[in-house]
Amino acid sequence: MEKSIIDITILETGMKLAENILDSKGNIIIYENTVLTSYIIDLFKSNKIDNVCIYSEKKLNIDRKEIFEDFYKNGIRFLKNIFNIVITEKIIDTKKVDKLTLNVFDFIDCKELIINKINKEISIENYIYFHTLNVSLLSMLIAKWLNKNDTCIKDIIKASLLHDLGMIRVPKYIQNKENRLFDNEFKEIMKHPVYGFRLIKENTNYSNDIMSAVLMHHEKEDGTGYPVGLKSEKIHIYAKIIIISDVYNAMVSKRSYRTKHSPFKVLNLFKNESIGVYDHKTIGVFLNNISSYYIGSKIMLSDGQIGEVVHINEMTVSKPIIKINDEIFDLSKYKDIEIIQIIT
């Protein structure tokens, strides 16, 4: 029998441990040769054990990227199911929401996988599910970058998974409209945070923090947001995180009424138009952390050339220094050339 170290996210009942499992104090909590059950797998998660050694017939070659892809596909299905239950049965299945929250949290250290996934093309038809999962993943990263504790991060994930739940009460023709919304249609869109807040309040025992995040996730620092027009000191920190994830993912995604923007263009818009809109500390932490993940990315320029990002100047985020065929170019010196997409 071979021994293989595998991530707890892919453990299955019936597998056999190939080593003793210790707690944080060095005490044995599960002995070698124990056959795994659902209870034991949950015990690993509660003790923050990331991977374990198991016996297998042959050496397992576990690809973390494949694990993440499986999680993501299942997460979309899970969200569809959660939303459909609300539509058909008028209830929120909190067990499913709680489970998906923990599944998202399992990938808190997979920053590159998350950012790469967010930049991929998503289904316009199922936009709300892809968008919701992406917002939960990105909000988790921002919360971690802000040094929030695990309990807060899980609450932020949960609020993110529910932040657009109220959209189920907005007519589909408004959600999918390709042309500019009329004033009365946009007013209907502006009600979705209230709809979501009421659904959560009436159907769950979730905390005020989570409900406030859902209600306030479109509020802006200067009071120009909706549904209430709250100003900075009245906006919950969870909502200040979610609005950044929400706007970022929406802008890098293709919509029925426009093409997707490159991450560099979006980061530049955040940098230049964030004053008075987003919380200063939160947007600063977001920009400082996420931009570094695009170093090394292959990009296509507006003139058709393919290059690689080698350095990002925080003063000119949308115009990084790139390499094309071993030549270095500072895009900030080329006004007519832009990055139009990342090649994955």
C-alpha positions in Angstrom: 0.0 0.0 0.0 1.2 3.5 -0.9 0.9 6.6 1.4 -0.4 9.8 -0.1 -0.9 13.2 1.5 -4.2 14.7 0.3 -6.2 17.8 1.0 -9.2 17.4 3.3 -11.5 18.9 0.7 -11.3 15.6 -1.3 -11.3 13.1 1.6 -14.0 10.5 1.2 -15.6 8.2 3.7 -14.0 4.7 3.7 -10.4 6.0 3.2 -7.9 4.7 5.8 -5.4 7.0 7.7 -1.7 6.2 7.2 -0.6 8.2 10.3 -1.8 9.4 13.6 -3.6 12.8 13.7 -2.5 15.2 16.4 -4.2 18.3 17.8 -2.6 21.7 18.3 -1.1 20.4 21.6 0.4 17.3 20.1 -2.2 14.9 21.5 -3.4 12.1 19.3 -7.0 12.6 18.3 -7.4 10.0 15.5 -5.1 6.9 15.3 -3.4 5.4 12.2 -5.5 2.8 10.3 -8.8 4.5 11.3 -11.3 4.3 8.5 -12.7 7.8 7.8 -16.3 8.7 8.4 -18.2 11.9 7.8 -17.9 12.7 11.5 -14.1 12.3 11.4 -13.7 14.4 8.3 -15.8 17.2 9.9 -13.5 16.8 13.0 -10.5 17.5 10.8 -12.1 20.7 9.5 -13.0 21.9 13.0 -9.4 21.4 14.1 -8.2 23.3 11.1 -6.3 20.3 9.7 -5.6 21.0 6.0 -4.3 17.7 4.8 -3.8 14.1 6.0 -1.9 11.0 4.9 -3.9 8.1 3.7 -3.3 4.6 2.4 -4.0 3.9 -1.3 -3.4 1.2 -3.8 -1.2 3.5 -5.8 0.5 6.9 -5.3 -2.2 9.6 -5.7 -1.3 12.7 -7.7 -3.6 15.3 -6.4 -3.8 18.6 -8.4 -5.0 21.5 -6.3 -6.3 23.2 -9.4 -8.5 20.2 -10.2 -9.9 20.3 -6.7 -10.7 24.0 -7.0 -12.4 23.4 -10.4 -14.6 20.7 -8.9 -15.5 22.9 -6.0 -16.4 25.8 -8.3 -18.7 23.7 -10.6 -20.4 22.2 -7.5 -20.7 25.7 -6.0 -22.6 27.0 -9.0 -25.0 24.0 -8.8 -25.4 24.6 -5.0 -26.2 28.3 -5.5 -28.8 27.5 -8.2 -30.4 25.1 -5.8 -30.4 27.6 -2.9 -32.0 30.3 -5.1 -34.5 27.9 -6.6 -35.7 26.7 -3.2 -36.3 30.4 -2.2 -38.3 30.9 -5.4 -40.4 27.7 -5.2 -40.7 27.1 -1.4 -40.2 30.7 -0.1 -37.5 29.5 2.4 -33.8 29.8 2.7 -32.0 26.5 3.2 -29.5 27.6 5.8 -27.8 24.2 6.0 -26.9 24.5 2.3 -25.7 28.1 2.8 -23.7 27.2 5.8 -22.1 24.2 3.9 -21.2 26.3 0.9 -19.7 29.0 3.2 -17.3 26.4 4.6 -16.5 25.0 1.2 -15.5 28.5 0.0 -13.5 29.1 3.2 -11.5 25.9 2.5 -9.8 27.8 -0.4 -8.8 30.9 1.5 -5.1 30.2 0.7 -5.7 29.7 -3.1 -5.4 33.3 -4.1 -4.0 32.8 -7.6 -6.7 30.2 -8.4 -9.4 32.5 -7.2 -8.2 35.6 -9.1 -7.6 33.6 -12.3 -11.1 32.1 -12.1 -12.7 35.5 -11.6 -11.1 36.8 -14.8 -12.5 33.9 -16.9 -15.5 34.3 -19.2 -18.8 33.5 -17.4 -22.2 32.4 -18.6 -24.4 35.5 -19.2 -27.5 33.2 -18.8 -26.4 32.1 -15.4 -24.6 35.3 -14.5 -26.1 35.8 -11.0 -24.7 32.4 -9.8 -21.2 32.9 -11.2 -21.2 36.5 -9.9 -22.3 35.5 -6.5 -19.7 32.8 -6.1 -17.0 35.1 -7.4 -18.0 37.8 -5.0 -17.9 35.4 -2.1 -14.4 34.3 -3.0 -13.0 37.8 -3.6 -14.6 39.2 -0.4 -13.0 36.3 1.5 -9.6 37.4 0.1 -10.2 41.1 1.0 -11.2 40.2 4.5 -8.1 38.1 4.9 -5.9 41.0 3.6 -7.6 43.2 6.2 -6.5 40.7 8.9 -10.1 39.8 9.9 -10.4 36.7 12.1 -11.9 33.4 10.8 -15.3 34.0 12.3 -15.6 37.4 10.6 -14.4 36.0 7.3 -17.0 33.2 7.3 -19.7 35.7 8.0 -18.5 37.9 5.1 -18.6 34.8 2.8 -22.1 34.0 4.0 -23.3 37.6 3.4 -21.6 37.6 0.0 -23.4 34.3 -1.0 -26.7 36.1 -0.1 -26.0 39.6 -1.2 -28.0 39.4 -4.5 -30.7 37.0 -3.2 -33.2 39.8 -3.5 -32.7 39.8 -7.3 -35.1 36.9 -7.5 -37.9 39.5 -6.9 -36.7 41.8 -9.7 -38.4 41.0 -13.1 -36.2 39.0 -15.4 -36.7 41.4 -18.3 -35.1 44.1 -16.2 -32.2 41.9 -15.1 -31.4 40.9 -18.7 -32.2 44.1 -20.5 -29.5 44.9 -23.1 -30.3 48.7 -23.4 -30.2 51.4 -20.8 -32.6 51.0 -18.0 -35.5 53.4 -17.6 -35.7 55.3 -14.3 -38.6 53.1 -13.0 -36.6 49.9 -14.0 -33.5 51.1 -12.1 -35.6 52.0 -9.1 -36.8 48.3 -9.1 -33.1 47.1 -9.2 -32.4 49.4 -6.3 -34.9 47.5 -4.2 -33.0 44.2 -4.3 -30.9 44.8 -1.1 -34.1 45.4 0.8 -35.8 42.3 -0.7 -32.7 40.2 0.3 -32.6 41.7 3.8 -36.3 40.8 4.4 -35.9 37.3 3.0 -33.0 36.6 5.4 -34.7 38.3 8.4 -37.9 36.3 7.9 -36.3 32.9 7.1 -33.1 32.6 9.1 -31.4 33.3 12.4 -28.4 34.9 10.8 -26.7 37.7 12.7 -27.4 41.4 12.3 -23.9 41.7 10.8 -24.9 39.5 7.9 -28.2 41.1 7.3 -26.7 44.6 7.5 -24.1 43.6 4.9 -26.8 42.4 2.5 -28.9 45.6 3.0 -25.9 48.0 2.7 -23.8 46.4 -0.1 -24.6 49.2 -2.5 -24.1 52.1 -0.1 -21.3 54.5 -0.8 -19.0 56.5 1.5 -20.4 59.9 0.3 -24.1 58.9 0.7 -24.8 58.5 -3.0 -25.5 54.8 -2.8 -28.7 52.9 -2.2 -31.2 51.8 -0.9 -30.9 54.4 2.0 -28.1 56.7 1.1 -26.0 56.0 4.2 -22.7 57.6 4.7 -19.3 56.1 5.8 -19.7 55.8 9.5 -23.2 54.2 9.2 -22.1 51.5 6.6 -21.2 48.1 8.0 -17.6 47.0 7.3 -18.8 43.8 5.7 -20.8 45.9 3.2 -17.7 48.0 2.5 -15.8 44.8 1.5 -18.6 43.3 -0.5 -19.3 46.4 -2.7 -15.7 46.3 -3.9 -15.9 42.6 -4.8 -19.3 43.2 -6.4 -18.2 46.1 -8.6 -14.9 44.5 -9.5 -16.4 41.2 -10.6 -19.2 42.9 -12.5 -16.8 45.1 -14.5 -14.4 42.2 -15.5 -17.4 40.1 -16.6 -19.2 40.2 -19.9 -22.8 41.4 -19.6 -25.8 41.4 -21.9 -25.3 45.2 -22.5 -21.5 45.5 -22.8 -18.2 43.6 -23.2 -16.0 42.8 -20.3 -13.3 45.2 -19.1 -9.7 44.2 -18.5 -8.6 43.9 -14.9 -6.1 46.7 -15.5 -8.7 49.1 -16.7 -10.9 48.3 -13.7 -8.1 48.7 -11.2 -7.3 52.0 -12.8 -10.9 53.1 -12.4 -10.9 52.0 -8.8 -7.8 54.0 -8.2 -8.9 57.2 -9.9 -12.6 57.2 -9.0 -12.6 55.6 -5.5 -12.4 58.8 -3.4 -15.7 59.3 -1.7 -17.1 56.1 -3.1 -15.3 53.2 -1.3 -13.8 53.0 2.1 -10.3 54.4 1.9 -8.6 51.6 3.9 -10.5 48.8 2.3 -9.9 49.9 -1.3 -6.2 50.6 -0.6 -5.7 47.1 0.8 -7.5 45.6 -2.1 -5.5 47.5 -4.8 -2.2 46.9 -3.1 -2.8 43.1 -2.8 -4.6 42.2 -6.0 -2.4 44.0 -8.5 0.6 41.9 -7.6 -1.2 38.7 -8.8 -1.2 40.1 -12.4 2.6 40.2 -12.6 3.6 37.4 -15.0 0.3 37.5 -16.8 0.1 37.2 -20.5 -1.8 40.1 -22.0 -3.1 41.2 -25.4 -2.7 44.8 -26.4 -5.1 47.0 -28.4 -2.7 46.8 -31.3 -2.8 43.0 -31.3 0.6 42.3 -29.8 1.0 39.7 -27.0 3.1 40.5 -24.0 3.8 39.7 -20.4 3.4 41.9 -17.4 6.8 42.3 -15.5 6.0 45.2 -13.2 3.0 47.3 -12.0 3.5 50.9 -10.9 0.9 51.8 -8.3 0.6 55.2 -9.9 -0.2 53.8 -13.3 -2.0 50.5 -12.6 -3.6 50.3 -16.0 -0.3 50.9 -17.8 2.3 48.4 -16.4 5.7 47.6 -17.7 5.5 44.7 -20.1 7.8 42.4 -22.0 7.3 41.6 -25.7 9.9 39.2 -27.3 12.5 40.1 -24.7 12.0 43.8 -25.2 10.8 45.9 -22.2 8.1 48.6 -22.7 6.6 51.0 -20.2 3.0 51.3 -21.4 2.5 54.6 -19.5 4.6 56.2 -22.3 2.2 54.9 -25.0 -1.1 56.8 -24.7 -2.8 55.1 -27.6 -2.1 51.5 -26.5 -4.1 49.6 -23.8 -4.3 46.1 -22.4 -7.6 44.7 -23.7 -7.5 41.3 -22.1 -5.6 38.8 -20.0 -4.8 35.5 -21.9 -5.4 32.5 -19.7 
